[in-house]
């Protein structure tokens, strides 16, 4: 069953960015514009251009206390003698020297990010016009000190064209829903520009007013079906062309492993969506839609929850012993780490911290992880907690405090690495103790044993050996 009204409620109550946040974002953007126009930044500003999910109206509400970001391009006239890096660095200087923004500013390769105390950040990127020829637009790569051609306005026009073809704003609604699946499931990695482009390429002019896009669930089923068929016909990573800039391939944002994972999970979710639409009763359909979207779908309905069934299965697998943890991994891959009971993170072999707590112990400690083919290889990519990974290569774990700050110099870091799974336990590789960083504050861990493993970071003050902060577990799922 389609349950169209339940989709309206899911979008309005859970998925769409609420109006309060949109208004706040718009107000902050206007303040930034006024600040920049009055600043001593040398480039002459021609216009400010909303970009990305904000411009495309596909931005969604953050999940799990995460953040949403908005992209604002600053179209400027070129400055004689300036390199690409200079545009970004000097833009960062202007914000770092201000009283209002100095503690909110981080300079990245292409942009300057202003991070607010709540769940919002705004990425500001210089867009240089007419530098080499009339009509040219270029973004600035600070790391490589080079200009890259860009056509953001044309890309936004293409997105709006696709949305027009779908009718009923269906393209935007389906895109938000697929992003929501990505963010709540954490089963695959796909940057928003790549995901939006893949979806846009699945809609054609002749879809206008067709039954395939008659309502939101129909549009979602159509897009996921077409996307799955396209992916299944391409076992190797394909080219995903930027429709507004010849020669640019958005698929470079993936590696081969990420593509294969995306391909597998689109196939899985496409089948789940078909099953939900084909269900003959409302309770059965709600149960199957919740398999896709979780309990927020038709919330309040007294229906057997798929997640509850999966959680009960998980508990039985844990109670029956390590030999059954292969099935536990399959459950976590299908339903996410949310099905793990709270006591999963405290197995018997876990060692307690040996440091006395300080007067205040911060939980504002965050782990990031980068996958590498080997410890010293390049070309890595960032992964999410709970993302399924193959039993090869490894992860560089890093730790930060207060979202983007490095660990203070008067503190040191210890890592608690805990393995689970039948093979690891049989080989007495459960660990659960404290390890020193491999390099700086970072820790390298090879991916070897099938299971659901955990990495935690503990921050200790040097002068008195007191514990001043620790992170939530970062879950590593090895297939």
VEXDREN-2710 file (C-alpha; in Angstrom, 1 decimal):
% VEXDREN-2710
k/r/px/py/pz
1/UNK/0.0/0.0/0.0
2/UNK/1.2/3.5/-0.8
3/UNK/-0.1/5.2/2.4
4/UNK/0.3/8.6/0.8
5/UNK/-0.9/10.6/3.9
6/UNK/1.7/8.8/6.1
7/UNK/4.4/9.9/3.7
8/UNK/3.2/13.5/4.0
9/UNK/3.5/13.3/7.8
10/UNK/6.9/11.7/7.6
11/UNK/8.2/14.4/5.4
12/UNK/6.7/17.3/7.3
13/UNK/7.3/16.0/10.8
14/UNK/10.7/14.2/10.5
15/UNK/12.5/14.6/7.1
16/UNK/12.1/18.1/6.0
17/UNK/14.1/20.9/7.6
18/UNK/11.7/22.7/9.8
19/UNK/10.8/26.3/9.0
20/UNK/12.4/27.7/12.2
21/UNK/15.8/26.4/11.1
22/UNK/15.3/27.6/7.5
23/UNK/14.4/31.1/8.8
24/UNK/17.5/31.0/11.1
25/UNK/19.7/29.9/8.2
26/UNK/18.4/32.7/6.0
27/UNK/19.0/35.3/8.7
28/UNK/22.5/34.1/9.4
29/UNK/23.3/34.1/5.7
30/UNK/22.1/37.7/5.4
31/UNK/24.3/38.7/8.4
32/UNK/27.3/37.1/6.7
33/UNK/26.6/38.9/3.4
34/UNK/26.4/42.2/5.2
35/UNK/29.6/41.5/7.1
36/UNK/31.5/40.5/4.0
37/UNK/30.3/43.6/2.0
38/UNK/31.6/45.8/4.8
39/UNK/34.9/43.9/5.3
40/UNK/38.3/44.6/3.9
41/UNK/38.3/41.5/1.7
42/UNK/39.8/42.7/-1.6
43/UNK/37.8/40.9/-4.2
44/UNK/34.8/42.8/-5.5
45/UNK/31.6/40.9/-4.7
46/UNK/29.2/40.5/-7.6
47/UNK/26.5/38.3/-6.0
48/UNK/25.9/35.6/-3.4
49/UNK/24.5/32.3/-4.8
50/UNK/22.9/29.6/-2.8
51/UNK/24.2/26.2/-3.8
52/UNK/23.8/22.5/-3.0
53/UNK/20.9/21.0/-1.1
54/UNK/19.9/24.5/0.1
55/UNK/19.5/25.8/-3.5
56/UNK/17.9/22.5/-4.7
57/UNK/15.4/22.4/-1.9
58/UNK/16.6/18.9/-1.0
59/UNK/18.1/19.7/2.4
60/UNK/16.9/17.5/5.3
61/UNK/16.7/17.7/9.0
62/UNK/19.8/16.3/10.7
63/UNK/19.5/12.9/12.4
64/UNK/21.1/11.6/15.6
65/UNK/22.0/15.1/16.8
66/UNK/24.0/15.7/13.6
67/UNK/24.5/18.9/11.6
68/UNK/23.0/20.3/8.4
69/UNK/25.2/22.4/6.2
70/UNK/24.3/25.1/3.7
71/UNK/26.6/26.2/0.8
72/UNK/26.9/29.8/-0.1
73/UNK/29.0/30.8/-3.2
74/UNK/30.5/34.3/-3.3
75/UNK/30.8/35.3/-6.9
76/UNK/33.6/37.8/-7.2
77/UNK/35.6/39.6/-9.9
78/UNK/39.1/38.4/-10.3
79/UNK/42.0/40.2/-8.5
80/UNK/45.1/40.7/-10.6
81/UNK/48.0/38.6/-9.4
82/UNK/45.9/36.5/-6.9
83/UNK/46.4/32.8/-6.8
84/UNK/43.5/30.4/-6.2
85/UNK/44.7/29.7/-2.7
86/UNK/44.8/33.4/-1.9
87/UNK/41.1/33.8/-2.4
88/UNK/40.3/31.1/0.2
89/UNK/43.0/32.0/2.7
90/UNK/42.2/35.7/2.7
91/UNK/38.5/35.0/3.0
92/UNK/39.3/32.9/6.1
93/UNK/41.5/35.7/7.5
94/UNK/38.6/38.2/7.3
95/UNK/36.4/35.9/9.5
96/UNK/39.2/34.8/11.9
97/UNK/40.1/38.5/12.6
98/UNK/36.4/39.4/13.5
99/UNK/35.0/39.3/16.9
100/UNK/31.8/37.8/15.7
101/UNK/33.2/34.8/13.8
102/UNK/36.7/34.1/15.0
103/UNK/35.7/31.1/17.2
104/UNK/33.4/29.7/14.5
105/UNK/35.7/29.7/11.5
106/UNK/37.6/26.8/9.9
107/UNK/39.4/27.2/6.6
108/UNK/39.1/24.2/4.2
109/UNK/40.4/23.4/0.7
110/UNK/37.6/25.1/-1.2
111/UNK/35.7/27.0/1.4
112/UNK/35.6/28.7/4.8
113/UNK/33.1/27.1/7.2
114/UNK/31.2/29.0/9.8
115/UNK/30.0/26.6/12.5
116/UNK/27.2/27.7/14.9
117/UNK/26.6/26.4/18.4
118/UNK/23.5/24.4/17.4
119/UNK/23.4/22.0/14.4
120/UNK/24.1/24.4/11.6
121/UNK/27.2/25.3/9.5
122/UNK/27.5/27.5/6.4
123/UNK/30.2/26.8/3.8
124/UNK/31.4/29.9/2.0
125/UNK/33.3/29.4/-1.2
126/UNK/34.7/32.0/-3.6
127/UNK/33.5/31.7/-7.2
128/UNK/35.8/33.8/-9.4
129/UNK/34.2/35.1/-12.6
130/UNK/35.7/36.1/-16.0
131/UNK/39.3/35.3/-15.0
132/UNK/40.4/33.7/-18.2
133/UNK/37.5/34.6/-20.5
134/UNK/34.2/36.3/-20.3
135/UNK/31.6/34.1/-18.7
136/UNK/34.1/31.8/-17.0
137/UNK/33.3/30.7/-13.4
138/UNK/35.9/28.9/-11.2
139/UNK/36.1/27.7/-7.7
140/UNK/39.4/27.9/-5.8
141/UNK/41.4/24.8/-4.7
142/UNK/43.6/26.0/-1.9
143/UNK/45.5/22.8/-1.4
144/UNK/46.7/22.5/-5.0
145/UNK/46.5/26.3/-5.6
146/UNK/44.6/26.0/-8.8
147/UNK/41.3/27.2/-10.3
148/UNK/38.6/24.6/-11.2
149/UNK/35.9/25.4/-13.7
150/UNK/32.4/25.2/-12.2
151/UNK/28.8/25.7/-13.4
152/UNK/26.7/25.8/-10.2
153/UNK/23.9/27.9/-11.7
154/UNK/23.5/25.6/-14.6
155/UNK/23.5/22.6/-12.3
156/UNK/20.7/24.1/-10.2
157/UNK/18.8/24.8/-13.4
158/UNK/19.1/21.1/-14.3
159/UNK/17.9/20.0/-10.9
160/UNK/14.8/22.3/-11.2
161/UNK/14.2/20.9/-14.7
162/UNK/14.2/17.3/-13.4
163/UNK/11.8/18.3/-10.6
164/UNK/9.5/19.9/-13.2
165/UNK/9.5/16.7/-15.2
166/UNK/8.6/14.6/-12.1
167/UNK/5.6/16.8/-11.2
168/UNK/4.2/17.4/-7.7
169/UNK/7.7/18.3/-6.4
170/UNK/8.2/14.5/-6.5
171/UNK/11.9/14.6/-7.4
172/UNK/12.7/16.8/-4.4
173/UNK/10.5/14.7/-2.0
174/UNK/12.0/11.4/-3.2
175/UNK/15.5/12.8/-2.9
176/UNK/15.0/13.9/0.7
177/UNK/13.6/10.5/1.5
178/UNK/16.6/8.7/0.0
179/UNK/18.9/11.0/1.9
180/UNK/17.0/10.2/5.1
181/UNK/17.4/6.5/4.4
182/UNK/21.2/7.0/3.9
183/UNK/21.5/9.0/7.2
184/UNK/19.4/6.8/9.5
185/UNK/20.6/3.5/8.1
186/UNK/24.3/4.5/7.7
187/UNK/24.7/1.5/5.4
188/UNK/26.2/3.3/2.5
189/UNK/28.3/6.4/1.7
190/UNK/27.2/8.7/-1.1
191/UNK/27.8/12.5/-1.1
192/UNK/24.7/14.5/-1.7
193/UNK/25.8/16.0/-5.0
194/UNK/26.5/12.5/-6.3
195/UNK/23.3/11.0/-5.0
196/UNK/21.2/13.9/-6.3
197/UNK/22.8/13.6/-9.7
198/UNK/22.2/9.8/-9.9
199/UNK/18.5/10.4/-9.0
200/UNK/18.2/13.3/-11.5
201/UNK/19.5/11.1/-14.3
202/UNK/16.6/8.7/-13.7
203/UNK/14.0/11.2/-14.7
204/UNK/13.1/12.2/-18.3
205/UNK/10.9/14.8/-19.9
206/UNK/8.3/12.1/-20.8
207/UNK/7.7/11.3/-17.2
208/UNK/5.7/14.5/-16.8
209/UNK/2.2/13.6/-15.5
210/UNK/2.8/9.9/-15.6
211/UNK/1.5/7.3/-13.1
212/UNK/5.1/6.6/-12.2
213/UNK/5.3/9.9/-10.4
214/UNK/1.6/10.3/-9.4
215/UNK/2.5/10.6/-5.7
216/UNK/5.5/10.5/-3.3
217/UNK/5.6/6.7/-2.7
218/UNK/5.2/6.1/-6.5
219/UNK/8.0/8.5/-7.3
220/UNK/10.2/6.8/-4.6
221/UNK/9.5/3.3/-6.0
222/UNK/10.1/4.5/-9.6
223/UNK/13.4/6.2/-8.8
224/UNK/14.7/3.4/-6.7
225/UNK/13.7/0.8/-9.2
226/UNK/15.3/2.6/-12.1
227/UNK/18.4/3.3/-10.1
228/UNK/18.7/-0.3/-9.0
229/UNK/18.4/-1.5/-12.6
230/UNK/21.0/0.9/-13.8
231/UNK/23.4/-0.1/-11.0
232/UNK/22.9/-3.9/-11.4
233/UNK/23.8/-3.5/-15.1
234/UNK/27.2/-2.0/-14.0
235/UNK/29.1/-4.2/-11.6
236/UNK/32.1/-1.9/-11.9
237/UNK/32.1/1.7/-10.9
238/UNK/30.6/3.7/-13.8
239/UNK/30.9/7.3/-14.9
240/UNK/28.4/9.7/-13.3
241/UNK/28.6/12.8/-15.5
242/UNK/28.0/16.3/-14.2
243/UNK/25.1/17.4/-16.4
244/UNK/26.2/21.0/-16.4
245/UNK/30.0/20.6/-17.0
246/UNK/31.3/18.4/-19.7
247/UNK/34.1/16.1/-18.6
248/UNK/33.5/16.2/-14.8
249/UNK/32.7/12.8/-13.3
250/UNK/31.1/12.8/-9.9
251/UNK/31.8/9.1/-9.4
252/UNK/35.4/10.1/-8.4
253/UNK/33.8/10.8/-5.0
254/UNK/33.5/7.0/-4.5
255/UNK/36.1/4.3/-4.4
256/UNK/35.3/0.9/-5.8
257/UNK/34.4/-0.5/-2.3
258/UNK/31.9/2.3/-1.6
259/UNK/30.3/1.9/-5.1
260/UNK/29.9/-1.8/-4.6
261/UNK/28.3/-1.2/-1.1
262/UNK/26.0/1.4/-2.5
263/UNK/24.9/-0.9/-5.4
264/UNK/24.1/-3.7/-2.9
265/UNK/22.1/-1.6/-0.6
266/UNK/20.1/0.2/-3.3
267/UNK/19.1/-3.3/-4.5
268/UNK/18.1/-4.3/-0.9
269/UNK/16.1/-1.2/-0.2
270/UNK/14.4/-1.3/-3.6
271/UNK/13.0/-4.7/-2.8
272/UNK/11.9/-3.5/0.7
273/UNK/10.0/-0.6/-1.0
274/UNK/8.3/-2.9/-3.5
275/UNK/7.3/-5.2/-0.6
276/UNK/5.8/-2.3/1.3
277/UNK/3.8/-1.1/-1.7
278/UNK/2.6/-4.6/-2.5
279/UNK/1.4/-5.3/1.0
280/UNK/-2.4/-5.9/1.1
281/UNK/-3.2/-4.6/4.6
282/UNK/-2.4/-1.3/6.3
283/UNK/-0.7/-2.9/9.3
284/UNK/1.4/-5.1/7.1
285/UNK/2.3/-2.2/4.9
286/UNK/3.3/0.0/7.8
287/UNK/5.5/-2.8/9.2
288/UNK/7.3/-3.0/5.9
289/UNK/7.6/0.7/5.4
290/UNK/9.1/0.9/8.9
291/UNK/11.7/-1.6/7.7
292/UNK/12.8/1.2/5.3
293/UNK/12.2/4.3/7.4
294/UNK/12.1/3.2/11.1
295/UNK/9.6/4.0/13.7
296/UNK/9.0/7.5/12.5
297/UNK/6.9/6.2/9.7
298/UNK/3.2/6.2/10.8
299/UNK/4.4/6.8/14.3
300/UNK/1.8/6.2/17.0
301/UNK/0.3/3.2/15.1
302/UNK/0.2/0.1/17.2
303/UNK/1.9/-2.2/14.7
304/UNK/4.5/-4.9/15.3
305/UNK/7.8/-3.2/14.7
306/UNK/10.4/-4.8/12.4
307/UNK/13.2/-3.2/14.5
308/UNK/11.8/-4.8/17.7
309/UNK/11.8/-8.2/16.0
310/UNK/15.4/-7.6/14.9
311/UNK/16.4/-6.4/18.4
312/UNK/14.9/-9.6/20.0
313/UNK/16.8/-11.7/17.4
314/UNK/19.9/-9.8/18.3
315/UNK/19.5/-10.4/22.0
316/UNK/19.1/-14.1/21.5
317/UNK/22.2/-14.2/19.3
318/UNK/24.2/-12.5/22.0
319/UNK/22.8/-14.8/24.7
320/UNK/23.5/-18.0/22.8
321/UNK/27.2/-17.3/22.5
322/UNK/29.9/-16.1/20.3
323/UNK/29.4/-18.8/17.7
324/UNK/26.2/-17.2/16.6
325/UNK/27.6/-13.7/16.0
326/UNK/27.8/-14.2/12.3
327/UNK/24.1/-13.8/12.2
328/UNK/24.4/-10.8/14.5
329/UNK/26.6/-9.1/11.9
330/UNK/23.9/-9.7/9.2
331/UNK/21.2/-8.2/11.5
332/UNK/23.3/-5.1/12.1
333/UNK/24.1/-4.7/8.4
334/UNK/20.4/-4.8/7.6
335/UNK/19.0/-2.7/10.4
336/UNK/21.8/-0.6/11.8
337/UNK/23.6/-0.4/15.1
338/UNK/20.4/0.9/16.8
339/UNK/19.2/-2.7/17.3
340/UNK/22.1/-3.4/19.6
341/UNK/21.1/-3.4/23.3
342/UNK/22.9/-1.0/25.6
343/UNK/24.8/-3.7/27.3
344/UNK/26.4/-4.8/24.1
345/UNK/29.0/-2.0/24.6
346/UNK/30.1/-3.5/28.0
347/UNK/31.1/-7.1/27.3
348/UNK/32.8/-9.1/30.1
349/UNK/36.3/-8.6/28.7
350/UNK/36.0/-4.8/28.6
351/UNK/38.5/-3.0/30.9
352/UNK/37.3/-0.1/33.0
353/UNK/39.2/3.2/32.8
354/UNK/42.0/3.3/35.4
355/UNK/42.0/7.1/35.7
356/UNK/40.1/9.0/38.3
357/UNK/37.5/11.4/36.8
358/UNK/38.2/15.2/36.8
359/UNK/35.8/17.7/38.3
360/UNK/34.0/17.8/35.0
361/UNK/34.2/15.0/32.4
362/UNK/33.2/16.1/28.9
363/UNK/31.2/14.0/26.5
364/UNK/32.0/16.4/23.7
365/UNK/34.6/14.1/22.3
366/UNK/34.2/12.8/18.7
367/UNK/35.9/10.0/16.7
368/UNK/36.4/10.1/13.0
369/UNK/37.7/7.2/10.9
370/UNK/39.5/7.0/7.6
371/UNK/39.7/3.8/5.6
372/UNK/43.0/3.0/4.0
373/UNK/44.2/-0.1/1.9
374/UNK/47.2/-0.2/4.3
375/UNK/48.6/1.8/7.1
376/UNK/50.9/3.8/5.0
377/UNK/48.9/4.0/1.7
378/UNK/47.3/7.2/0.4
379/UNK/43.9/7.6/-1.2
380/UNK/41.7/6.9/1.9
381/UNK/38.1/7.8/2.5
382/UNK/36.1/8.7/5.6
383/UNK/33.6/6.2/6.9
384/UNK/30.6/6.4/9.3
385/UNK/30.2/4.6/12.6
386/UNK/28.4/1.3/11.8
387/UNK/29.3/1.3/8.1
388/UNK/29.9/-2.3/6.9
389/UNK/33.5/-2.9/5.8
390/UNK/35.4/-5.7/4.1
391/UNK/38.0/-7.7/6.2
392/UNK/41.0/-6.1/4.6
393/UNK/42.8/-2.8/4.9
394/UNK/42.3/-0.8/8.0
395/UNK/41.2/2.4/9.7
396/UNK/43.0/5.5/11.0
397/UNK/41.0/6.7/14.0
398/UNK/41.3/10.3/15.0
399/UNK/39.8/12.2/17.8
400/UNK/38.6/15.8/18.3
401/UNK/36.9/17.9/21.0
402/UNK/34.0/20.3/20.7
403/UNK/33.3/19.1/17.1
404/UNK/36.4/20.5/15.2
405/UNK/39.1/21.3/17.7
406/UNK/42.2/19.2/18.3
407/UNK/42.9/17.6/21.7
408/UNK/44.6/20.3/23.9
409/UNK/48.4/19.9/24.3
410/UNK/48.1/19.5/28.1
411/UNK/46.2/16.3/27.6
412/UNK/47.0/12.8/26.1
413/UNK/44.8/10.2/24.5
414/UNK/44.3/6.5/25.1
415/UNK/42.2/4.3/22.9
416/UNK/40.0/1.4/24.0
417/UNK/39.6/-1.1/21.2
418/UNK/37.1/-3.9/21.8
419/UNK/36.6/-6.8/19.4
420/UNK/33.6/-9.2/19.2
421/UNK/32.7/-12.0/16.9
422/UNK/33.3/-15.8/16.9
423/UNK/36.7/-15.8/15.2
424/UNK/38.2/-13.0/17.3
425/UNK/36.9/-14.6/20.5
426/UNK/38.2/-18.0/19.6
427/UNK/41.6/-16.6/18.9
428/UNK/41.5/-14.6/22.2
429/UNK/41.6/-11.4/20.3
430/UNK/38.7/-9.8/22.1
431/UNK/41.1/-7.2/23.7
432/UNK/39.0/-4.5/25.4
433/UNK/42.0/-2.8/27.0
434/UNK/43.7/0.6/26.5
435/UNK/46.1/1.3/23.7
436/UNK/48.5/4.1/23.0
437/UNK/48.0/6.2/19.8
438/UNK/50.0/5.0/16.8
439/UNK/50.9/8.4/15.6
440/UNK/50.2/11.7/17.4
441/UNK/46.7/11.2/18.8
442/UNK/45.7/8.8/16.0
443/UNK/45.3/5.0/16.2
444/UNK/45.7/2.5/13.3
445/UNK/43.6/-0.7/13.4
446/UNK/43.6/-3.4/10.8
447/UNK/40.3/-4.9/9.6
448/UNK/40.5/-8.7/10.1
449/UNK/37.8/-10.4/12.1
450/UNK/34.1/-10.6/11.2
451/UNK/32.0/-8.9/14.0
452/UNK/30.8/-5.7/15.4
453/UNK/33.8/-4.0/17.1
454/UNK/34.2/-0.7/19.0
455/UNK/36.7/2.1/19.3
456/UNK/36.6/4.6/22.1
457/UNK/38.8/7.6/22.8
458/UNK/39.7/8.7/26.4
459/UNK/41.3/12.1/27.1
460/UNK/43.5/12.4/30.2
461/UNK/44.9/15.6/31.7
462/UNK/48.7/15.4/32.0
463/UNK/49.3/17.3/35.2
464/UNK/47.2/15.1/37.4
465/UNK/46.3/12.0/35.3
466/UNK/42.6/12.8/35.6
467/UNK/40.1/11.7/33.0
468/UNK/38.6/14.9/31.4
469/UNK/36.6/13.4/28.5
470/UNK/35.6/10.3/26.5
471/UNK/33.7/9.5/23.4
472/UNK/30.8/7.3/22.5
473/UNK/31.8/4.1/20.8
474/UNK/32.6/4.2/17.1
475/UNK/31.2/1.0/15.7
476/UNK/33.2/-1.0/13.1
477/UNK/31.2/-3.7/11.3
478/UNK/33.3/-6.2/9.4
479/UNK/31.5/-8.3/7.0
END
